[in-house]
Amino acid sequence: MEKIKRTLDLYPQILSLGIVMLALCGSVLVYSATDRTVHLDINGSESSLHTHARTVMAALRDAGVTLEDEDQVHPSESERLIPGMTIRVQNAREVTIQTGGEIEKVLTTETSPENILLEAGVRVFPGDRIDVTMWLEDSSGFQISKYPLSVQLIQGVDLEIIDSGTSILIRSAAVTVGEVLWDAGIILYEGDHVEPYPGATVSAGDRIEIARSRPIVVETDDEVVHTRAAGKTVGETLAHAGIVLTGMDYAVPEVEATIPSDGRIRVVRVQEKILSEMEPIPFSTVYQPADYLELDALEVISTGSYGVVNKRIRLRIEDGVEVERSVDEAVAVIEPKPRVVGYGTKIVIRTLDTGSGTIEYWRAIPVYATSYSPCRIGTSYCGTFTASGRTVVRGVIGVIRSWYNQMKGWPVFVPVYGPGSIEDIGAGFADKDWIDLGFTDDNYEAWHDWTTLYFLTPVPPLDSIPWILP
């Protein structure tokens, strides 16, 4: 030590230099000792910082980060810096808030729309809707949502949903009926009917009614449709199913009826067609007396001609099958002309030799003759008297009523049978001039043959003679 002291005394400048060197070494040691590496997260962007700062604030100044009052720093700015720590900085951003038509701009570090609104003093209720416009950042070719640029609060309104009779009260900010039902978790199925329709806009206090569909089978003329539809009546159900009744179409059951339990409905397609048809009009026959013709002779004076009628015919066609045809109108285009027949009025008296003598007659007509007696009149009892009051015996002759009314009591003669007079009424034959010859039960003869009926003189008054026999 003594040696060192003598050396320092001899060389004082060496002492000063040593002190300086020691100070420099100390400073270097101190500087090295305060060198720290920290991690920075600035708005999500990460980096590392070598700094000798002792606090978070100083480190941020070293990194060139400027802070505003609304910015968030973690840990706090006065926090002592620890090597390896992470300093997170979230700079406040301007966000536009729109509520109820009012627009406000705020500075915030929040990224959640709900928190942004809460920070701005705006309350959000169930049923409200928040629309957000985000800042998009392109990262490696993908756009990534970073933070909100604007937040719009659409306040919900109170609505009532009636689903198959069940009332549901909700609050919704949806614009249309369909969006309201979607937000409420109500699922619509094929054929369900919604009133108002799903695209209609809604307002506070509106009522949305849902009629649930059921399976139905609709039979038409050319197909069977299996579908679902809602409706209380057949008509409503068909309308909801998009099946339209037009014109005279009808449904079974009828449109006012309730849906049958089996869900089956028949639709009948009805058409009407109008036809125009020309048809002949038959001509009539007109008789007129002809004094140049003998009695019971006929002669065609004019042949007559058919007319023509134009008919307007309405056809009703159901499922392609004609079910009804009616005439709406009939107009005679050509009128028919009657046929004119002359009937003889010339009476000629003639004679005839018979086995019982000669007779004089003024008319002779072929007739079909049958016979009857009191107990052979076709009934279960015996009838003794004729229509004129005489007893049924030989010589009593029955004829059809129209002849009897005009010829009652007239004297006649029938070959083989003999003379007689018209005294009774019989049924007759529709296709024959007929007479019935009377007998007693004891002398009855069966007649079923053609013969001739002679009308004997004297000739009755002309106005009582049936010129044309019915």
Secondary structure, DSSP 4 states (H G I P E B T S, - for coil): -HHHHHHHHH-HHHHHHHHHHHHHHHHHHHHHHT-EEEEEEETTEEEEEEE--SBHHHHHHHTT----TT-EEES-TTSBP-TT-EEEEE--EEEEEEETTEEEEEEE---SHHHHHHHTT----TT-EEEEEEEEEEETTEEEEEEEEEEEEE--EEEEEEETTEEEEEEE--SBHHHHHHHTTPPP-TT-EEES-TTSB--TT-EEEEE--EEEEEE-SS-EEEEEE--SBHHHHHHHTT----TT-EEES-TTSBPPTT-EEEEE-EEEEEEEEEEEEPPPEEEEEEEEEETT-EEEEE--B-EEEEEEEEEEEETTEEEEEEEEEEEEEE--B-EEEEEEEE---EEEEETTEEEEEEEEEEEEEEEE-TT-SSSSS---B-TTS-B--TTEEEE-HHHHHHHTT-EEEETTTEEEEEEEE----TTS-EEEEE--STT----EEEEEEEEESSPPPGGGS-SS--
